[in-house]
Amino acid sequence: MRLRVLEILKEQNKTKYWLYIRLGLSYQNFNKLINNETSGIKFKTLQTLCEVLNCSPSEIFDMSDEN
């Protein structure tokens, strides 16, 4: 399982910086999140991602076995 944050940003013509400002995470945590270097995500962060990117949790997660 991985997060599709970078793909969604590209589809919406948004930048990583645009998202970083809106999420309010530390740069280190933000970087780990978008680069799929984290083993978990807080529900509040997931909720904020969905609101900011105007998408559902199922759109954020890629459940395929390929990484």
C-alpha positions in Angstrom: 0.0 0.0 0.0 1.2 3.5 -0.8 0.0 7.0 -0.9 -0.8 8.7 -4.3 -0.2 12.2 -3.1 2.3 13.2 -5.7 0.1 11.8 -8.5 -2.9 13.7 -7.2 -0.9 16.9 -7.0 0.2 16.5 -10.6 -3.3 15.7 -11.8 -4.5 18.9 -10.1 -1.6 21.0 -11.2 -0.6 21.8 -7.6 2.9 21.8 -6.1 4.3 20.0 -3.1 4.9 23.4 -1.5 1.2 24.3 -2.0 0.3 21.2 -0.1 3.0 21.6 2.6 1.7 25.0 3.5 -1.9 23.7 3.9 -1.1 20.6 5.9 0.8 22.2 8.7 3.2 19.3 9.2 6.9 19.6 9.9 8.9 19.5 6.7 10.5 16.2 7.8 7.1 14.5 8.3 5.6 16.0 5.2 8.6 14.8 3.1 8.3 11.3 4.5 4.5 11.3 3.8 4.7 12.3 0.2 7.7 10.0 -0.5 6.0 7.0 1.1 8.6 6.6 3.7 6.2 6.4 6.6 4.5 3.3 8.1 1.4 5.1 9.2 -0.8 8.2 8.9 -2.9 9.9 11.5 -6.6 10.1 10.8 -6.5 13.9 11.2 -3.7 14.1 8.5 -5.7 11.9 6.2 -8.8 14.0 6.7 -6.9 17.2 6.0 -5.3 15.6 2.9 -8.8 14.7 1.6 -10.2 18.1 2.3 -7.2 20.0 0.7 -7.0 17.8 -2.3 -10.8 17.4 -2.6 -10.7 13.7 -2.8 -11.7 10.6 -0.9 -9.4 8.3 1.2 -9.8 5.6 -1.5 -8.3 7.9 -4.0 -5.3 8.7 -1.9 -4.3 5.1 -1.3 -2.9 2.7 -4.0 -3.6 -0.8 -2.9 -1.7 -2.5 -5.6 1.3 -4.7 -4.8 3.6 -2.7 -7.1 5.6 0.1 -5.5 
